[in-house]
């Protein structure tokens, strides 16, 4: 069996794959930018290990043996699910594998923007740490005493809530329905926007959530509030976000995701000192990779043996006769 990982994998990740892969599974690693090699390797691939590069109908049609698209992560908005279904290719994801890592970076971004860590680091390295403008610390603050709103109440939000509460924040959430065992109080989205000091996004990107925070929603937020997004860039109207940050409607933003990825240096968000940006790496830790590789290899074995898949999003065609050995 052959699996193709389309990702510029680190030496550590390559070592993990080589160590954990069974002898019946060949894993080929191809960088996202190497389209020609990727297309060639996919012609006889049984499994695509998908990270971020979009899996288009063309990719699926060019992989005659493909049985499974295994998302390394949770969001499947970068996969043409209709094309997968039409070609009888299963799609599975990995809910929960990256929740701890994403929760931790979400908290880190909150602290980074509230305490202006990036600009303070830059000024200190330049020898200006003790000659900062007098109003520098008029624009910083603590999590304690603030109202934090979580949009979505899945595994990431559930990890964040007790930590934020322990730090002294009041935590609210919104979701399509109220969660019976939620520790935080529920609000409808409009009410949440007007009440919170920090808004953190934790929902998937879908038709109904695209530009969930449009210009109108951003201006319904409390003046001087903070936005954190470690979910998907498409949840926010980026042009409106730039305007909100420049005008002071939002005091700051911490972003791990952007509308267009990879983002070019011309993105206007990168010109703003009140923005902290990371390149869609909230999920990326060795611990997450250990969990993710385990599920991916398990599903490869299930494909091989004709067994039901873990975390199936799109069903596969009728399974082949199980192989012996």
C-alpha distance (Angstrom), angle and dihedral (degrees) to the residues before:
residue distance angle dihedral
X1 . . .
X2 3.79 . .
X3 3.80 127.6 .
X4 3.79 125.3 -174.4
X5 3.80 120.0 -151.5
X6 3.80 109.3 -159.3
X7 3.76 99.6 -159.1
X8 3.79 140.3 99.4
X9 3.78 90.1 -111.4
X10 3.79 120.2 -160.7
X11 3.81 121.2 -122.3
X12 3.79 88.3 -105.0
X13 3.79 93.1 53.6
X14 3.81 91.8 47.1
X15 3.79 89.3 51.7
X16 3.80 91.1 49.9
X17 3.81 91.0 51.3
X18 3.79 93.5 47.2
X19 3.81 91.9 48.1
X20 3.80 97.4 46.2
X21 3.82 103.0 35.8
X22 3.83 114.4 102.7
X23 3.79 119.0 -124.8
X24 3.81 92.1 -106.6
X25 3.83 92.3 60.4
X26 3.81 123.9 76.1
X27 3.81 112.3 -162.5
X28 3.80 116.2 -163.0
X29 3.82 117.1 -166.6
X30 3.82 117.1 -151.1
X31 3.81 125.6 177.8
X32 3.81 115.6 -120.3
X33 3.80 91.2 -119.6
X34 3.83 94.1 56.4
X35 3.80 97.9 82.8
X36 3.81 95.5 161.9
X37 3.80 95.4 54.5
X38 3.79 90.9 42.9
X39 3.81 92.7 54.2
X40 3.81 90.8 48.4
X41 3.80 94.2 48.6
X42 3.81 92.4 47.4
X43 3.81 93.5 59.3
X44 3.81 91.5 82.1
X45 3.81 100.1 21.2
X46 3.80 120.4 127.9
X47 3.81 95.2 -169.5
X48 3.80 134.7 28.6
X49 3.79 114.8 -153.6
X50 3.79 99.8 -153.1
X51 3.80 126.3 -162.0
X52 3.83 114.6 160.3
X53 3.82 112.2 -40.4
X54 3.85 106.6 104.8
X55 3.80 116.2 -99.4
X56 3.80 101.4 -142.2
X57 3.78 131.6 -170.1
X58 3.80 86.8 -104.2
X59 3.80 91.9 56.7
X60 3.80 91.3 49.7
X61 3.81 93.9 45.9
X62 3.81 90.3 51.4
X63 3.81 93.3 56.2
X64 3.79 105.4 73.3
X65 3.82 95.4 176.8
X66 3.80 97.0 42.4
X67 3.81 113.4 132.8
X68 3.80 103.8 161.6
X69 3.79 139.5 29.2
X70 3.78 103.9 -161.3
X71 3.79 112.4 -163.6
X72 3.79 112.3 -146.0
X73 3.78 93.6 -144.1
X74 3.78 135.0 10.2
X75 3.82 113.8 -77.5
X76 3.81 115.2 85.4
X77 3.81 96.9 -178.4
X78 3.83 89.2 110.1
X79 3.82 92.1 61.5
X80 3.82 124.7 81.9
X81 3.79 94.2 -127.6
X82 3.80 93.8 -179.0
X83 3.80 91.0 55.7
X84 3.79 91.0 47.6
X85 3.79 90.9 52.0
X86 3.81 92.1 46.7
X87 3.82 91.3 53.0
X88 3.79 95.0 43.9
X89 3.81 92.6 -113.9
X90 3.80 116.4 148.3
X91 3.80 121.0 -133.6
X92 3.79 122.8 -155.8
X93 3.78 132.8 173.9
X94 3.80 136.2 -168.4
X95 3.80 113.0 -116.7
X96 3.77 112.3 -166.4
X97 3.79 100.1 12.6
X98 3.80 94.2 105.3
X99 3.81 100.1 27.9
X100 3.81 95.7 104.1
X101 3.80 93.3 48.7
X102 3.81 93.2 46.6
X103 3.80 92.3 47.2
X104 3.80 91.2 51.8
X105 3.82 94.7 49.5
X106 3.80 90.1 45.8
X107 3.79 89.0 57.0
X108 3.81 90.2 44.8
X109 3.81 91.3 54.1
X110 3.80 91.1 49.5
X111 3.79 90.4 53.7
X112 3.80 93.2 41.9
X113 3.80 94.4 55.9
X114 3.80 95.8 39.5
X115 3.80 92.6 50.3
X116 3.83 96.2 33.9
X117 3.78 90.7 -127.8
X118 3.81 97.4 167.1
X119 3.80 96.1 52.6
X120 3.82 92.5 41.2
X121 3.80 90.1 51.9
X122 3.80 90.5 50.1
X123 3.81 93.5 48.9
X124 3.80 93.5 45.7
X125 3.82 92.1 51.0
X126 3.81 89.2 50.7
X127 3.81 91.0 54.4
X128 3.80 93.5 -109.5
X129 3.80 97.9 107.4
X130 3.82 94.5 112.0
X131 3.79 95.8 41.4
X132 3.78 100.6 55.0
X133 3.82 120.2 147.2
X134 3.79 110.1 -81.5
X135 3.79 94.1 -117.2
X136 3.84 95.1 52.7
X137 3.77 94.8 105.5
X138 3.78 93.4 42.6
X139 3.81 84.5 77.6
X140 3.80 99.5 50.3
X141 3.77 131.4 80.4
X142 3.79 150.8 158.3
X143 3.78 133.2 -92.6
X144 3.78 89.3 -128.8
X145 3.78 112.4 97.1
X146 3.79 94.1 17.3
X147 3.79 127.5 114.4
X148 3.79 111.7 -122.5
X149 3.79 119.8 -162.4
X150 3.80 121.1 -157.8
X151 3.81 115.9 -158.0
X152 3.78 101.4 -151.2
X153 3.79 126.6 13.8
X154 3.77 105.4 -135.5
X155 3.77 128.7 127.2
X156 3.81 96.5 -61.3
X157 3.80 93.4 50.2
X158 3.81 91.1 45.8
X159 3.81 90.0 55.9
X160 3.79 92.6 47.5
X161 3.80 98.0 47.9
X162 3.83 99.3 70.1
X163 3.82 92.3 42.1
X164 3.79 92.6 51.2
X165 3.79 90.7 45.5
X166 3.81 90.5 50.6
X167 3.81 88.9 52.6
X168 3.80 89.8 55.5
X169 3.82 102.7 -98.7
X170 3.79 125.6 136.7
X171 3.82 105.8 -127.3
X172 3.79 125.7 -151.7
X173 3.78 130.0 171.6
X174 3.77 141.8 -165.0
X175 3.79 128.1 -155.1
X176 3.78 137.9 153.5
X177 3.78 87.8 -87.8
X178 3.78 136.3 12.0
X179 3.80 112.9 -92.9
X180 3.84 111.0 -131.2
X181 3.81 95.4 -147.0
X182 3.82 97.3 38.7
X183 3.79 114.0 133.2
X184 3.82 91.3 -154.1
X185 3.80 127.0 69.5
X186 3.80 118.6 -103.1
X187 3.79 125.0 -125.6
X188 3.80 131.7 175.2
X189 3.79 110.3 -106.8
X190 3.82 96.5 -104.9
X191 3.79 92.0 52.4
X192 3.79 91.8 45.1
X193 3.81 92.5 53.3
X194 3.78 92.0 55.3
X195 3.79 95.5 45.6
X196 3.80 108.2 44.8
X197 3.79 131.7 85.2
X198 3.82 92.8 -162.3
X199 3.80 123.4 32.4
X200 3.81 118.7 -165.0
X201 3.82 123.3 -171.2
X202 3.81 121.4 -138.9
X203 3.81 107.6 158.6
X204 3.82 131.7 104.7
X205 3.79 122.6 -104.4
X206 3.81 110.7 -105.8
X207 3.79 137.2 141.5
X208 3.79 91.6 -83.4
X209 3.82 94.7 47.6
X210 3.81 100.5 41.7
X211 3.83 107.6 122.7
X212 3.78 89.2 -1.9
X213 3.78 85.0 161.7
X214 3.78 100.8 51.5
X215 3.81 125.4 162.6
X216 3.80 92.9 -80.0
X217 3.81 92.7 50.0
X218 3.81 93.1 48.1
X219 3.79 90.8 53.1
X220 3.81 91.0 49.0
X221 3.79 88.6 61.2
X222 3.77 119.2 98.1
X223 3.81 110.8 -84.0
X224 3.79 110.1 -100.2
X225 3.80 95.4 18.5
X226 3.80 126.8 142.2
X227 3.81 130.3 -119.0
X228 3.81 123.6 -151.8
X229 3.80 120.8 -172.9
X230 3.80 122.6 -177.6
X231 3.81 94.0 145.6
X232 3.82 114.6 69.8
X233 3.80 131.4 -32.7
X234 3.78 93.0 -135.3
X235 3.80 90.7 68.5
X236 3.82 88.8 77.1
X237 3.79 132.6 57.3
X238 3.79 95.5 -123.8
X239 3.82 96.9 -162.3
X240 3.80 90.1 53.0
X241 3.80 90.1 46.1
X242 3.81 91.0 56.2
X243 3.79 90.0 51.4
X244 3.81 92.0 48.1
X245 3.81 91.6 51.3
X246 3.79 94.6 45.8
X247 3.80 93.2 48.4
X248 3.79 95.7 47.2
X249 3.79 93.5 -115.3
X250 3.80 83.3 122.6
X251 3.78 117.1 33.9
X252 3.79 94.9 -154.6
X253 3.79 147.1 -22.5
X254 3.79 134.2 -143.4
X255 3.80 111.2 -158.0
X256 3.78 132.3 -178.0
X257 3.81 92.4 167.2
X258 3.80 134.3 48.4
X259 3.80 136.2 -168.9
X260 3.82 92.6 -109.0
X261 3.80 119.0 36.3
X262 2.91 133.6 -132.9
X263 3.78 86.1 32.7
X264 3.79 120.0 -140.7
X265 3.78 123.2 -131.3
X266 3.81 89.2 -107.6
X267 3.83 92.9 71.0
X268 3.84 104.0 124.4
X269 3.80 91.1 -139.9
X270 3.80 87.8 70.4
X271 3.81 91.0 63.7
X272 3.82 93.3 60.8
X273 3.80 121.6 93.9
X274 3.80 91.5 -157.3
X275 3.82 92.3 64.3
X276 3.80 127.4 83.7
X277 3.81 113.6 -165.2
X278 3.79 133.5 -171.6
X279 3.84 122.9 -176.9
X280 3.83 102.6 -110.0
X281 3.79 93.7 -73.6
X282 3.81 101.9 126.1
X283 3.79 89.0 112.0
X284 3.79 97.0 44.0
X285 3.79 114.0 103.0
X286 3.81 131.0 122.0
X287 3.80 88.2 -112.3
X288 3.81 91.5 55.6
X289 3.80 90.3 47.8
X290 3.81 91.7 52.3
X291 3.79 90.6 53.7
X292 3.80 93.1 42.3
X293 3.79 96.6 48.4
X294 3.79 89.7 50.1
X295 3.81 92.2 56.4
X296 3.81 92.9 42.8
X297 3.79 92.7 52.4
X298 3.79 90.9 45.4
X299 3.81 90.9 54.3
X300 3.81 91.4 46.7
X301 3.80 87.7 55.4
X302 3.80 90.5 47.7
X303 3.81 90.7 52.1
X304 3.80 89.4 49.6
X305 3.81 93.1 50.0
X306 3.80 96.7 38.9
X307 3.80 93.1 -116.0
X308 3.84 128.8 145.6
X309 3.79 113.7 -81.6
X310 3.78 127.7 -119.9
X311 3.82 117.0 -113.1
X312 3.80 95.4 -2.0
X313 3.80 115.1 -168.7
X314 3.83 98.7 172.5
X315 3.82 118.9 27.1
X316 3.77 119.8 -121.7
X317 3.77 128.8 -129.4
X318 3.79 118.9 -89.1
X319 3.82 106.7 -54.9
X320 3.79 118.6 -107.2
X321 3.80 122.6 -116.2
X322 3.82 107.9 -72.9
X323 3.79 114.1 -101.6
X324 3.77 122.0 -127.5
X325 3.77 122.3 -123.1
